[in-house]
Amino acid sequence: MYRLSWIFVGWYLVGLILMVFFEVPAWLQFANGIFLVLYACCVMELCRHMYGSWRFVIKRAAIVGALTFTIEWVGITTGFPFGAYDYYPALGFLVAGVPLTIAFAWVGVFLNSLFLSGQQSKWVRAAETGLWIVLLDLILDPVAADRKFWVWYDGDGFFGIPFENFVSWGMIGAGLSFLFPLVSIDQQVLRWNGRIYQAMVMFFGLLALKGGLDVIFYLALIIVILCEGRVQFERKRQKPSV
């Protein structure tokens, strides 16, 4: 049922072992980009099971990828709306200064967050989606900067990352959520989606611990617990009363 998801899980485990316990050699740096592509494909597969159509999912994901890539290009060109930053080539081939794979990264982060959110109201779902994106980015961004995936120039904010970066991505994610109709998320998809989100948080949380960013690691643990609470709440809410 979840072929792409299992491929992602396998790649994830190999990457986790290599990056946490060893160091990825220079000739294997291309694997960073593949990881982001597989992450997006994994969550898109879950999305397909809910909406029942690969065509629908691919079209919407393409819009999300194109919009976020464009916003990233505007960001590195003007410093708006995230602050001043640049990418290193660690995530793959750069187009106009932005890695192509960053579009896949944001498709994965966005859809993962979208399906952690309640589906009773588009406005409430939008706010929740933005929140889950920000929580993941609080872990991802400091670690990515520490590992030279990208560099921030302002040097203030949260571990050297401007606060407007998190506010902007939360608002962008909330806005993008309106591209997707409300949908009933079944128990199996809910569980898979939650585990993937937790796995991403812990991946970067463990890298933070390795890099001496202990506060980020403990924050990751809190976010994992919050995610588990959200999944369990939704599972109980869906259970029919006897």
N, C-alpha and C positions, 0 to 999 in steps of 0.2 A: 504493500500500500504506500509506503514512504521510501521509495528507492533513493531519490535524491537526498532525502534527509539522512539516510544511513550512510551514504557516501560522504556527506558533510561530517557526520559524527566520526567516521574513520579518519578523515583528514584532520579534524579537530584534535583527536587524541594524539596523532603523530606530531602535530604542531605543538601541542601542549607539552609533550615530553621533551621535544627538541628545544623549545624556547625557554622553558622553566628550568630544566635540569642541565641543559647544554647551551651551546650557542649555534645559531643557524649560520652555516658557512656562506660566504659571499655568493658562490655559484648557485645557491638554493634560495636566494632572496626573492626570486620570481614566485615562490610558493605563497608569499604574503598576499599577492593579488588574487591567486587562485582561491585562497581561503575566503576572501570577500565575495567572490563570484559564487562559490558553493553556499555560503551563508544566505545570499539572496535567493538562490535557486531552492534551497531548503524551505525557506519561509513562503516562497511563491507556491511551492507544492502544497503546503498546508492551506494556502489561500485558495488554490484550485479545488481542493476537497470541499471547501465551504461554498464556493460560488458555482462549482460544477462545470467550469469552462476555462480551458487554458487560454483561449483567445481573449476573453475578458481580462484575465489576470495579466497576460503579457502586455496588452494595450495599456492598462492602468500602470503597471510597473514601468513601462517605457516612458510614460508621462512623468512619473515620479523621478525616474533616473535622469531624464532630460532637464527637468526643472531644477533639481538639486545640483546637477553638474553646472548648469548655467549660473546658479546662485554662488556656487564655489568659485567659478571664474570671476564673477563680479567681486567676490570677497577678496581674492588675492590681488585683483587689479586695483581696487579702490579702498580696501580696508573696511568697507561697509557690506553687511551689517554685523560682522563678527569681530572685527579688530584686524590689526596688521599681522599677516602670517604668510608663509610660503611652504610648498611641499618639497620634500626630498624625493628622489626616484625610487625609494624603497618599496612603494606600493605598485610599481609598474610604470609603463610608458606614460609620459606626460603629454597632454594635449593642451596647449596654451597655458602651461604651468600647472594643470590639474591632472592627476592620475585618472585614466579611464575607469579604473576599478572603483573609484570613489562613488560613482553613480550606483554600482552594485551594493556598495557598503550602505548607502542611505536607503536603498530599496529594502535591504535586510533589516536595518534598524527601524525603519518606519513601519513595515508590515508586522514585524515582531511586536512592536509597541501597540499598534492598532488593534491586534487581536488579544492583547492583554486587557484591553479596555472594555467597559460595559457597552452593550449594543442596544440599549433601550432608547437612547436619545442621541442624535448626531452632535448636539452641542456639548453634552456631558462627555461623550466619547472623544470629541476633539480635545477637550481639556485634559482628559486622562492620557490620550496618546502623546500630547506634548510633554506631560509629566514623565512618562516612562522613557521617552527619548532623552530628556534632560538627565534623568537618573543614570541611564547607561552612559551618556556622554561624560558625566562627572567622573566615571571610572576610566573610560576609554581615552579621553583627550590627554590627561596628564601622562599616562603611560606611553601613548603614541608620541608625544613630544619628547619624553625622556629617551625613547628608543629611536629618535631621529626619523620618524615618519613625516613629521612636519615641524615647523619652528614658529613660535610666537615672538613678536618683537616688543610688545608693550612691557612685559615683565611684571605685571601686577595682576590683581584679580585672584582667581582660585588656582593656586600652584602655577602662577605665571600666565594663566589663561583669562582673558577679559570676561567679565560677567555677561557682557552683551552677547557673547558667543552662545551661552546656554539659553538666554532669554530668546534670542533669535531663532535657534533651532527648535525650541519648544513651540514658538508661534508658527514657524513654517510647518512643522509636523502636524499641528492642530489644523492648519488650513488645508493641508493635503488630505486629511482624513475625509473631507467632504467629497472627494472623488469616488469614495466607496460607499455603496448602500449599506444600511444596517443588515446584519446577517446573524442567524442563530449559530453559535459556535458549539459543536458537539463536544462531549466529554473527552474523547480521544484527541481531537485536535487541540483542545484547550490544554490538556496535559502536555502534549508534545511542544506546543508553542511556549508554554511556561518554562519547560526544561531547557529549550534552546536559549531563551533569554537568560536564564540563570547561568547556563554554561558560558555564554559570552561575558557576562559580568565576572564570573570567577576566573575565566581565562586571563582577563586583564587585571583582575585583582591579584592573582598569583604573580603575574609579571611585575605588578607594583611592589609586592613584597620582596621579590628578587632584587628590584632596583632601589630598595630602601625607602619606598613610599608607603610606610606602614599605615598611615592614616587612610590612604586610598584603599588599602586591603581591608581594613575594618569597615570602611564605608561599603565596600563591595559585599561583605557578609550581611550587613543590614539590608541592603537592596535585595539580596537573594531571599532573605526572610520575608520582606515585604511582598515580593513576587509570589512566593509560596502562599502567603496569606490571601493575595488577590485570587489566585487560582482556586484555592479551597473555598473561598467565599462564593465564587461563581459556580463551582460544582454543587455546593449546597443549595444555592438559589435555584438551580435548574432541577433539582430533585423534586418530583411531584409529591405533594402532601398526601398522606394516607388518611 
